[in-house]
Amino acid sequence: MIAWLRDTSDEALVQHWLSQLWSVTGIEIALNETGLWVRVEEGEHLSEFDILKMLPGAERFEVFQGNLLRAIGDTVPSRRLNVPQWYSVREMASLVLPPALPIRSKPEEQLNLADLQLRWAVTEAVEEAAAIICDWSSWHHYAVRAPLARLQHLRFAANPHGTALVIGRPVPPIPGTRLLENSRILLPSPYTWAPKVPASSIREKLGVDQDAWVLWIERDTLQTIPDCQLLGASRTSIRATQEALRTKLD
């Protein structure tokens, strides 16, 4: 089996590569701290030339028993392939939203959009994602293995249903719904709101504190999370949260 590795430090490039691979069948994709991995599924016969056209500059490895990797041109394996899970291209790039975070549990604390007369609209600007909603297991697997330098700018919250919200640029290279941010209002990429009114006006009309985060991850519902509920992405906080969630996630 042959695997290809491409660096994922530039999120815009990752999205471009996924769009290039969108219509290709017979391949699987994974992300880990080293980058984006692509492999040809068993029984498929895509040519290496086809893959390299879509992933220019990718490193190419031969995969041996035990997931040992030998770079093409080398004589002996030099590393081991360790990825949490393989996905189809559409699973990796899907914009299907996971369950909403029930950050606020009281019905009266759900925010009503009826009086705002706002709607989602595709943004014309190219923006870097500021946050991601993902499975807790994916975030936990990444966070306990990633270099600390890749965690120090991130903050997160989680719920008992196994969903995590991770905030910080760049977002971690894991599957999930990437969110754009405007004055702490988060919407799924590539959306903003229309008509364009100041974020401060939205907050004022809804009675939301200036330091709170507003999650607009469903078209007809807004939810909030106080800034103080977000934890810094340290190893200690990740493991403590995993322990607290273990019984409910199991």
N, C-alpha and C positions, 0 to 999 in steps of 0.2 A: 504494500500500500504506500502511496505517496501522499504527503501532507505539505501544505504551503502555509507559511507564516508571514503576516504583514503587520507592521507596527500600527498601534491604534491610539497614539498620543494625540492625533488630530481627528476630532470627532466628525468634522465635515467630510473627511476622506473616508471614514468608516461608512457613513451614510452613502457616499458615492459608490463604494465597493459593493455594498448590499444592493443598491439599485442596479448595478451592473450584473449581479448574480441572480436577480429576482426571477427571471424567466428560465433559469437553468435548472433542469432536473438531474437527479443522480449525485448531488453533492450534499455534504453536511458541514455545518459551521459551528465553531465554538470560540469562546473568548476566555482568556485568562490574563494574568498580569503581564505576560510577554507579548500579547497581541491577538490578532484575529487569525484563527486556524481554519483551513479548508481541507476537506478530504473527499475523495470520490467514494461513493457508497459501493458496497460489495456487489459485483456483477455488472457495474456500469463501465463504460468504455470511453469516457471523455478523454480527449487528447490533452497532453500537458501544454501544448501550444494554446489550446482554447482557454485553459485556466490562466496561463501567464498573460494572455491578452487582456483579461479582465482584472488581473492583479499585478500590474507592472511593478517590477522591483521586488516581488515577493521572494523570500528564501524558500528553498525546496529541500525536503527531507524524505528519506526512505524510512519507513516505520518497521521495526522488527518486533519479535516476541517480547512481551513485557513493556511495550510502548517505548522501547529504546529508539532514539532518533540518530540517523547518520546523515549529515549534510551531503548533498550531491557534490561529488568531487573529493570527499574525505574517504579515508580507508577504514575508520573505526567509528562507532557511535560516540557522540559527545554529550548527549543530554537525554532527558526522558520527557515524553509527552504527558502532561498532567493537566487535564481540563475537567471541569465539573460535569459538563453534559454537552452532548452534540445535538444540534437543532437543524431542521430544514431551514432554507433561506427565509421562507415566509413566516415560520415561527419566530425566527430571530428578528425580522424587520417588521413584524405585525404592529399595527397601531391600535389593536383591540385593547380597550382599557381594562385593567384588573378591577376587582371590587373596590369601591370607594373606601377611603379611610374614615372610619367612624370616630374621628378625633373628638367631636362633641357628641355626647350621648343623649342630651335632652332635646326633644322635638323643637322647642322654642328657640334653640340655639342654631338650628338650620337656617340659612339665609335665603330669603325669598327674592327671586329675580323679577317677579311680575312687574314691580314698579320701576325697574331700571330700563326696560325696553332695550336690552343689549342682546347681541347674538355672537356666535363664533364666526370669525372670518379668517381666511388664509392670509397670513402676513406676507407682505411683499419683500420684506427684508430677510437677509440670511443671518440667522442668529444662532449663537451657541447655546445649547441646552444648559439650564441652570440647575435642574433637578431631575430625578428619575423616580418613578414608582415601579417597584419590582417585587418579586417574591422574596420573603425574608431569607429563605435558604440560599438563594443566589447571592444576595448581599453579604450574608454571614460567611459563605464560602470564600468570597473574594476578600472580605475585610480581614479575616484572620490570616491570610497568606500574602496579601499585598505589601510591598515595601511601605514603611511608615510615612515616607515622603509623599506617597499617593493618597494618604488618608488625612493628613493634617489639616487640609482645607475643607474637609467634609463634615457635615452634621446630619443626624438622622433621627427618625421616629419610627415606631413600629406599632402594629396592632395585634390582638390575639388571633386574628384570622390568617396570619402569616404574610402580611403585606408590609413593605417598608417604604418610607419616603426618605430619599437621600438628597441633600441639597449641597451644592458647591460646584464650581467650575474648575477643571473639567469633571463631568460626571463619570462615575466608574464604568469601565467597559463590560457591562453585564446586560443581559436581556431585560427589557422593561419598556415602559412608556416614558419617553423623554419629554420634559416640560420646559416651556419658555417662561421667562419671568419679567414682569414689569412692576416695579415698586412693590415687590413681595406678593404679587398676584400671579399664580402659576396656572398655565393652561397647557394642554398637550400640544407638542410641536406638530404641525406648523401653524398653530392658531393664535390669533389675538382677538380682541373684541371690537365690535362695531355697533353703532357709530363710535368714532374715537372721542372719548371723553377722558379727562384726567383721572388717573388712578386715585388721587386724593378725593375726588368727587364721589367715586364709587364707595370708598371707605367711609366717607362722611355720611352718605345716604344710608349705608348699611349699619352704621354705628360700630365699625370695626376699629380696634386700636391700631395705631400707626406701626407698631412693632410686630403685630400678628401677621402670620402668613395666611393668605386666602387661596384655597384649593378649588379651582373651577375645573374639575376633571370629568364632570357630567354636564351636558348642555343645560340642564334645567335646575342644577343644584350647586350652591356654593357652600363650602365648609371652611372652618378656620382652625388654625393650630397656633397657640401662643408660642412666641419665640423661646420662652423658657422651657418648653417641652422638648426641644431639640437637643440631642446629646452630641458632644464632640466624638468623632469617630476614632476613639482610642481602642487599643486591644481590650483594656479593662471594661469599657462601657459596652463593647460588642459582646464579650463573653458574659457579662452580667445580664444583658438583655436576653441573650440566648437562654440562659438559665431560667430567667423569669418566664419566658415564653414556652419552655420545653414541654410542660405538662399540657398546655393548650394546643401546641403545634403537633404533639404526638397524638 
